[in-house]
Each structure stands twice: as structure tokens, then as C-alpha cells.
Amino acid sequence: NECQNPTFLYSFDLSTTYPTGLFPTSFFLWKKYLVLMPETGYIQEERQLSSMIRVHDLSRNFELVGKYDFPENGLRRHLKIITGNEAAHLHKLGDKAVALCRTPKLKLFIFSLPNCDLVQSMALPENPERPLELDDLDQRFLMKDNTMMFMFHHPDFFNHLFNYMEGGPPLEKKYGRLLIVDFDNFLKTNGDIEMRVDSKFDSNEDYIEKISVISKSKMACALMSGKIVIRNILVTGCSSITYMDSLTIPCPERLQDEFDTEFEELDTDGPNLCTSSSGDLIIVLRHFTKGRKIHCYSSKGDLLYSLEVDDPTLQLEKQPGYLSMDLDGNFLCAADQNRIVLWNSRTGKYVNTIVIPQHYNYRDDPEESADKYCWKGHTDFAFTEDGIIIIHSQRNFPIAADVLLFW
């Protein structure tokens, strides 16, 4: 019955309790509870905080029923300022919550739910050549079964992009790292948590823009060059891993540049990538000089079909920052603020267009509208064969969610 008969449950204003807001990397719903780490995003100055986790009971008017703070003379959670502030992580693991943050050393903390008892804490694997603490923790988070994946990048990883625009020095190779945390033994037998790091998983020579996890040891990656690679994770030691690319799918056309010869910004959408649950379909949306296109490949790299997203009959938004793409079962969809276009995921045959009802009001943000890197589409877009849930942009008000059934 999921998505079939939605009913209103509650509305509650948390802005007074959490004035800096909730950050996407550090809150989730579990059963009838909202679980969060306070003060993790939208902060402009370095801080040291004792707060780690809060649990609110949604069925009891958001009553606070669990919390954990570091003791007065104990550790502190350190906020590192990069562009904005580096966000800590808090994620669901069965009936537990897993936090990753700086103390100032990077540590994992496991809390029981809903009581917030500290079950276990552990430092990340040591790397004498270059400690993980020297890198920036990404907002990107990946999970498959009981395995969590976190990414880190050298602070100068993207410097060459700005140096290039300013006529500065050429590329200096820097790496991004992948941390894989496997909780299988811990959950099944209360055994050890396995943590391994690949220190050269990503490179700024052709960096990873999007990842779709196929299994805990296999993923599809869309690279900056437009190539698609299938990356297999190989264990090389008790705390180390490496990767081997088993398939490389070349970019079929020239990608649209982000800047012209005068370094003026061009309207360019970044790539989007999704895979079927078994990995037998690899579907990528890319922006080429001749327009945006979706390509579907088999697990062997064979092209199954391609779709012209900018076909005028589809009427999808052409400005960058609005288009979402998702895949579930027999359906592939692309969505903007006004409509959802559906195709058969196996054949690429057009199925239907669902027009999203116009409702409520809209308030433009001129700064966001002018910022090509700012996401302007739906705040969230959950697509399944049973239904579609759309959480509207904060520019639509009152804040709204649509539930659409297309069977």
C-alpha cells in the first residue's frame, strides 16, 4: 500500500530548536522517529560542539526521547570550514545510527535507537603517508546492504579548474579516497567492523562526477570526460583496497563545455547516472554540444538505445539545474518542475508524460536563478513502479509534496 493512500500526519516547526537547519547528510527517519545530528551544515565559522545525536518521536508531537552529547571533559565534534563548512554524516544502520565526524581525528560512532546509547566508537584506518584528516570529507554517501561508502578529496583537488580559467599553472595531480565500512560481522555476530581505504580511487585528471552502486564491490562511475567505467573493488589488505576497471564505455560525442573561449559560463547540465538493480542496464544522461541525450548500455557496454532529451515534443526544461532522472523496474523517467516523461527502460519506447499539477505559489531567488551550479529542481524525487513522490523546491510555497499514481 506504499504511496497508494497518503494521509496527513503532522506538521511541526523545528526552526527554533535547530536554527541552523537540518543538513541532508545527517538526518533520517526510523520507524516513528526523526533522527538527526544538530549543527552540521550552513555554518560559516569553525566550531567545537558536544552535540552528537537527537531523536524525536513523531507520534508524540516531536518529543525529544533520546540524545547523546560528549561529556564536559570529553571529545568535541570539530567543524572544518572549506567552502561553507564540511558536513558530518549520520546514517541509519538497522536499529542503530552511525556517525562519522572529526574529533578532531576522524572517528566512527555507533548509537542505539531510540535511546542514543553509545555502542561503539573507532578511529579510521591510519595512513602514515597521508592521514585522512588532511583531506576534505565529501557530502556524497553510498550504501549497499550493510556496507557504507564515504569519499574524501585532497583540499586542492579542484584547484586546476579555477587556475585554468585564470591562466594559472597547469594541473597538479591530486587524488580522492574511498572509505568502505562493512558492518556485516558486527550486525550478525557482534564481530569486528571492517574498514578499508583506497587512497587513489579518484583523480582530478578525470574525476568522478556520478556513482551508481551495483554491489558492495562493484559500481558504475560517470567521469568528467563523459566516459562510463565499471569499477570493481578488490581487497588488498586488512585496511586497504584498490580498484580495477572491468569496462570502459567511451563518450560518444563531444561534451558541452562549461565555459566558452572568453571564459563566459555556458548553460550546461552535469551528468546523471543510474543502473538497474542487477547492473544489466547502465543509463546515463549527458550534455553534448548537440544537446542533452540519454544513452542506455548493457552490462557489456553495448548501446541498447539513445533518447533526445531536448526533443521539443517532450517539453522538458532546457535550463540547467532542473532535470532529474531515475530508473525502477520497467520504467525510466526524466522530470523537471512541470512534467515527468516515462520510457520503457529496456527498449527506450515512450510510454507517457505525467503533467505535474500547478498549485500554490512561486517565489524566485535571483541569486539562485543566476547561479548555474545551484540545483533548482525538486528538493526530492522518489520514483518507483508503484508511485512517485515529489518534494517541491523551497521556491514553491507553501512547502508541498505530490504523490502521483500512474498505474
Salt bridges, closest charged atoms under 4 A:
GLU39 OE2 - ARG47 NH1 3.13
GLU45 OE2 - ARG47 NH2 2.71
ASP57 OD2 - LYS32 NZ 3.58
ASP57 OD2 - ARG60 NH1 3.80
GLU63 OE1 - ARG60 NH2 2.94
ASP69 OD1 - ARG54 NH1 2.83
ASP69 OD2 - LYS67 NZ 3.63
GLU86 OE1 - ARG102 NE 2.50
ASP95 OD1 - LYS96 NZ 3.20
GLU126 OE2 - LYS105 NZ 3.37
GLU133 OE2 - LYS105 NZ 3.99
ASP135 OD1 - ARG130 NH2 2.77
ASP135 OD2 - ARG177 NE 2.91
ASP136 OD1 - LYS80 NZ 2.69
ASP138 OD2 - ARG140 NH2 3.28
ASP138 OD1 - HIS153 ND1 3.00
GLU172 OE2 - LYS174 NZ 3.09
ASP182 OD2 - LYS216 NZ 3.00
ASP184 OD1 - LYS188 NZ 3.99
ASP184 OD2 - LYS216 NZ 3.27
GLU194 OE1 - ARG196 NH1 3.02
ASP202 OD2 - HIS153 NE2 2.96
GLU205 OE1 - LYS173 NZ 3.41
ASP206 OD2 - LYS227 NZ 3.92
ASP245 OD1 - ARG231 NE 2.73
GLU253 OE2 - LYS293 NZ 2.49
ASP257 OD2 - ARG254 NH2 3.02
ASP269 OD2 - ARG292 NH1 2.90
ASP280 OD2 - ARG346 NH1 2.66
GLU308 OE2 - LYS293 NZ 3.76
ASP310 OD1 - ARG292 NH2 2.74
GLU368 OE1 - ARG395 NH1 2.09
ASP402 OD2 - HIS359 NE2 3.19
ASP402 OD2 - HIS392 NE2 2.86
